[in-house]
Amino acid sequence: MRKRRIIVLTLILSLAICLSLQGCGENKEAAVKDTPTKPAATENNTSNAAGTVEKEKNSVYKNDTGKVLIKSATTDKEGSNTSYLIVSKKGTAAVLDPYMLTPEVTEIKPSIITITHDHPDHIDYNYIQNDCKQSMMKEESLTVDDIKVTGIAASHYSGDINKEYPTNAIYVYEVDGLRIAHMGDLGQDKLTDEQLQKLGQIDIAFMIFTNAPEYGTSTEKCITVLKQFKPSIVIPTHNSPEVIDAACKELGITERQEMESLAISKDDIEAGKTKFIRLK
């Protein structure tokens, strides 16, 4: 019995020595290489299929178009295409009227959020919990990095404008030489002289194209307002085909396009001509 125990202990000791010195025949170098290592921090580091917008650390966006990038930010592409994403050449991201946001936009932390009015198809109360510069239905100016935003008091309906508590606000974005306006649900019969002065020459306008008098809008109002401030490019928010057709005919808009995103610079703007672009 004692002899057997000595033999067992000897075998165990030999096995231990083999494992510690030789790795029992395994390739130690290969074992190290095959061990998974924790990757470098990649949180907030994703890109879309086109590779045009890439989220990086601290919610800074890589815009590799070399121009201002504009995309629809909502999953509701038909009647209520009210939400848009603007990314400057530097990568500053702004979300306009967040509503039924796409997964891409839901995951981002923008630098700026503006809300033209507080109707549910123009505001996502969860999304505006993001810690960033925000303006809602207010006449004010703010600047974040390379984007300046100006709110202009307006009205969702006909009648006087309450500057302190407006029912709608127009927001003008100045970014990389462009002036971009989100008109919200503008229901005024026409723009005032003061509003036109504050708007200035608008390169791109997000505009409502509906005939819904009960909500303050009509085909005639849409045409009148567009004739007043004459944007170089107009992108529809709420819209109906008959109003779009009527407005384009009245304004002589012959160029109508549909695209996934718009990459544009000031050099691309054609003076004295209005284009209609729908962002899908």
C-alpha positions as CSV (number, residue, x, y, z in Angstrom):
1,M,0.0,0.0,0.0
2,R,2.8,2.4,1.0
3,K,4.6,1.5,-2.2
4,R,1.5,2.2,-4.3
5,R,1.0,5.7,-2.6
6,I,4.6,6.5,-3.4
7,I,4.1,5.6,-7.1
8,V,0.9,7.7,-7.3
9,L,2.5,10.7,-5.7
10,T,5.5,10.4,-8.0
11,L,3.2,10.4,-11.0
12,I,1.3,13.5,-9.8
13,L,4.5,15.3,-9.1
14,S,5.8,14.4,-12.6
15,L,2.6,15.6,-14.2
16,A,2.8,19.0,-12.4
17,I,6.4,19.5,-13.5
18,C,5.4,18.7,-17.0
19,L,2.5,21.2,-17.0
20,S,4.6,24.0,-15.6
21,L,7.7,23.6,-17.7
22,Q,6.5,22.2,-21.0
23,G,2.9,23.2,-21.2
24,C,2.2,19.4,-21.7
25,G,3.0,19.7,-25.4
26,E,0.8,22.8,-26.1
27,N,2.2,25.8,-28.0
28,K,2.1,28.6,-25.3
29,E,2.6,31.3,-28.0
30,A,-0.4,30.1,-29.9
31,A,-2.5,30.0,-26.8
32,V,-1.7,33.6,-26.0
33,K,-2.6,34.7,-29.6
34,D,-5.9,32.9,-29.5
35,T,-7.0,34.5,-26.2
36,P,-9.6,37.2,-27.0
37,T,-8.7,40.7,-25.9
38,K,-11.0,43.5,-25.0
39,P,-11.3,45.8,-28.0
40,A,-10.6,49.5,-27.8
41,A,-13.6,51.6,-26.7
42,T,-16.0,51.9,-29.7
43,E,-19.1,53.2,-28.0
44,N,-20.9,55.7,-30.2
45,N,-18.8,54.6,-33.2
46,T,-21.1,53.4,-35.9
47,S,-21.7,54.3,-39.5
48,N,-24.6,54.1,-41.9
49,A,-24.7,52.0,-45.0
50,A,-23.6,54.9,-47.3
51,G,-20.7,55.8,-45.0
52,T,-21.7,59.5,-45.0
53,V,-22.4,60.0,-41.4
54,E,-20.3,58.2,-38.7
55,K,-20.8,58.6,-35.0
56,E,-17.5,59.0,-33.1
57,K,-16.6,59.6,-29.5
58,N,-18.5,62.4,-27.7
59,S,-21.2,62.4,-30.3
60,V,-19.1,64.2,-32.9
61,Y,-20.1,63.2,-36.4
62,K,-17.8,62.5,-39.3
63,N,-19.4,64.0,-42.5
64,D,-17.1,62.8,-45.3
65,T,-19.1,64.6,-48.1
66,G,-17.2,67.8,-47.7
67,K,-20.5,69.6,-47.7
68,V,-23.5,70.2,-45.4
69,L,-25.4,66.9,-45.1
70,I,-29.2,66.9,-44.7
71,K,-31.4,63.8,-44.1
72,S,-34.9,62.9,-43.2
73,A,-34.9,62.0,-39.5
74,T,-38.3,60.3,-39.2
75,T,-39.8,56.9,-40.1
76,D,-43.0,58.7,-41.2
77,K,-42.0,59.5,-44.7
78,E,-45.4,60.2,-46.2
79,G,-47.8,62.7,-44.6
80,S,-45.7,63.9,-41.6
81,N,-42.1,64.1,-42.9
82,T,-41.4,66.8,-40.4
83,S,-38.1,65.8,-38.8
84,Y,-34.7,66.4,-40.3
85,L,-31.0,66.0,-39.4
86,I,-28.4,68.6,-40.4
87,V,-24.7,67.8,-40.1
88,S,-22.1,70.5,-40.8
89,K,-18.9,69.8,-42.6
90,K,-17.1,69.8,-39.2
91,G,-19.6,67.3,-37.8
92,T,-21.9,69.3,-35.7
93,A,-25.3,67.6,-35.7
94,A,-28.7,69.3,-35.3
95,V,-32.1,67.6,-35.2
96,L,-35.2,69.6,-36.2
97,D,-38.7,68.8,-34.9
98,P,-37.9,65.2,-33.7
99,Y,-40.8,62.9,-34.3
100,M,-41.0,59.1,-34.9
101,L,-37.2,59.1,-35.3
102,T,-35.2,56.6,-37.4
103,P,-32.9,54.2,-35.4
104,E,-29.9,56.1,-36.7
105,V,-31.1,59.4,-35.2
106,T,-32.5,57.8,-32.0
107,E,-29.0,56.6,-31.1
108,I,-27.3,60.0,-31.5
109,K,-26.8,62.8,-29.1
110,P,-27.1,65.9,-31.2
111,S,-25.5,69.3,-30.5
112,I,-28.7,71.2,-31.2
113,I,-32.5,70.4,-31.1
114,T,-35.2,72.9,-32.3
115,I,-38.9,72.5,-32.1
116,T,-41.2,74.7,-34.1
117,H,-44.2,73.9,-32.0
118,D,-45.4,71.4,-29.4
119,H,-47.9,69.3,-31.4
120,P,-47.1,65.6,-31.0
121,D,-46.0,65.2,-34.7
122,H,-43.2,67.7,-34.1
123,I,-41.8,66.7,-30.7
124,D,-40.4,63.6,-29.0
125,Y,-40.4,64.2,-25.3
126,N,-38.0,61.3,-24.6
127,Y,-35.5,62.5,-27.2
128,I,-35.4,66.0,-26.0
129,Q,-34.0,64.7,-22.7
130,N,-30.6,64.8,-24.5
131,D,-28.3,67.2,-22.8
132,C,-27.7,69.7,-25.6
133,K,-28.7,73.2,-26.7
134,Q,-32.4,73.4,-27.4
135,S,-35.0,75.9,-28.4
136,M,-38.7,75.4,-28.5
137,M,-41.2,77.9,-30.0
138,K,-39.1,80.8,-29.0
139,E,-37.7,84.0,-30.6
140,E,-34.0,83.8,-29.7
141,S,-30.5,83.1,-31.1
142,L,-28.0,80.6,-30.1
143,T,-24.7,79.3,-31.5
144,V,-23.1,75.9,-31.1
145,D,-19.7,75.3,-32.6
146,D,-20.1,76.2,-36.3
147,I,-23.9,76.4,-36.4
148,K,-26.0,79.5,-35.5
149,V,-29.7,79.2,-35.0
150,T,-32.3,82.0,-34.9
151,G,-35.9,81.5,-33.8
152,I,-38.5,83.8,-35.4
153,A,-41.9,84.1,-33.8
154,A,-44.7,83.0,-36.1
155,S,-48.2,81.6,-36.1
156,H,-49.8,78.2,-36.7
157,Y,-53.0,80.1,-37.8
158,S,-54.2,83.3,-39.4
159,G,-54.2,86.3,-37.1
160,D,-51.8,88.2,-34.9
161,I,-48.4,86.7,-33.7
162,N,-47.8,86.5,-30.0
163,K,-44.0,87.1,-29.8
164,E,-43.8,86.0,-26.2
165,Y,-45.8,82.8,-26.7
166,P,-46.0,82.1,-30.4
167,T,-48.0,79.1,-31.7
168,N,-45.3,78.4,-34.2
169,A,-41.6,79.4,-34.7
170,I,-39.5,79.5,-37.8
171,Y,-35.9,78.4,-37.1
172,V,-33.1,79.6,-39.4
173,Y,-29.8,77.6,-39.4
174,E,-26.7,79.3,-40.6
175,V,-24.2,76.5,-41.4
176,D,-21.1,76.6,-43.7
177,G,-22.4,79.6,-45.6
178,L,-25.9,78.2,-46.1
179,R,-29.2,79.6,-44.6
180,I,-31.6,76.8,-43.9
181,A,-35.1,77.4,-42.5
182,H,-37.6,75.1,-40.9
183,M,-41.0,76.8,-41.3
184,G,-42.9,74.4,-39.0
185,D,-46.6,74.4,-39.5
186,L,-46.8,78.0,-40.7
187,G,-50.5,79.0,-41.1
188,Q,-50.2,82.7,-41.6
189,D,-51.9,84.3,-44.6
190,K,-48.5,85.8,-45.5
191,L,-45.1,86.6,-43.9
192,T,-44.7,89.9,-42.2
193,D,-42.1,92.4,-43.3
194,E,-40.2,91.8,-40.0
195,Q,-40.2,88.1,-40.6
196,L,-38.9,88.5,-44.1
197,Q,-36.1,90.7,-42.9
198,K,-35.1,88.2,-40.3
199,L,-35.3,85.3,-42.7
200,G,-33.1,87.0,-45.3
201,Q,-32.2,85.0,-48.4
202,I,-33.0,81.3,-47.6
203,D,-31.1,78.7,-49.5
204,I,-33.1,75.7,-48.3
205,A,-36.6,75.6,-46.7
206,F,-38.5,72.8,-45.0
207,M,-42.1,73.8,-45.9
208,I,-45.6,72.5,-45.3
209,F,-47.7,71.6,-48.4
210,T,-51.2,70.8,-47.2
211,N,-54.7,72.1,-47.6
212,A,-56.2,71.8,-44.1
213,P,-57.9,75.0,-43.1
214,E,-59.0,73.5,-39.8
215,Y,-55.3,73.4,-38.9
216,G,-54.5,76.8,-40.4
217,T,-53.0,75.7,-43.7
218,S,-54.1,75.9,-47.3
219,T,-52.8,75.7,-50.8
220,E,-53.1,79.5,-51.3
221,K,-51.1,80.2,-48.1
222,C,-48.4,77.9,-49.2
223,I,-48.1,79.5,-52.6
224,T,-48.2,83.1,-51.2
225,V,-45.5,82.4,-48.6
226,L,-43.2,80.7,-51.1
227,K,-43.5,83.6,-53.5
228,Q,-42.6,86.0,-50.7
229,F,-39.3,84.5,-49.5
230,K,-38.3,82.4,-52.6
231,P,-36.0,79.7,-51.3
232,S,-33.6,78.1,-53.7
233,I,-34.5,74.6,-52.6
234,V,-37.8,73.6,-50.9
235,I,-38.2,70.3,-49.0
236,P,-41.8,69.2,-48.0
237,T,-42.8,68.4,-44.5
238,H,-46.6,67.7,-44.1
239,N,-47.6,67.3,-47.7
240,S,-50.2,66.2,-50.2
241,P,-49.6,65.6,-53.9
242,E,-52.3,68.0,-55.1
243,V,-50.9,70.9,-53.1
244,I,-47.3,70.1,-54.3
245,D,-48.5,70.0,-57.9
246,A,-50.4,73.3,-57.6
247,A,-47.5,75.1,-55.9
248,C,-44.9,73.9,-58.3
249,K,-47.1,74.9,-61.2
250,E,-47.8,78.3,-59.8
251,L,-44.2,78.9,-58.9
252,G,-42.8,77.5,-62.2
253,I,-40.8,74.8,-60.4
254,T,-39.9,72.3,-63.1
255,E,-37.1,70.4,-61.3
256,R,-38.4,67.9,-58.8
257,Q,-36.1,65.3,-57.3
258,E,-36.3,62.5,-54.7
259,M,-33.2,61.3,-52.9
260,E,-32.0,59.6,-49.7
261,S,-29.9,62.5,-48.5
262,L,-28.7,65.9,-49.7
263,A,-25.1,66.9,-49.6
264,I,-24.8,70.6,-50.6
265,S,-22.7,73.7,-50.4
266,K,-23.2,77.3,-51.1
267,D,-21.6,76.8,-54.5
268,D,-24.4,74.4,-55.5
269,I,-27.1,77.0,-55.0
270,E,-28.6,78.4,-58.3
271,A,-29.7,81.9,-57.8
272,G,-33.2,82.8,-59.1
273,K,-34.3,79.3,-59.4
274,T,-36.3,77.1,-57.0
275,K,-35.9,73.3,-56.9
276,F,-38.3,70.8,-55.2
277,I,-36.5,68.0,-53.4
278,R,-38.1,65.2,-51.3
279,L,-35.9,63.4,-48.9
280,K,-36.8,59.8,-48.4
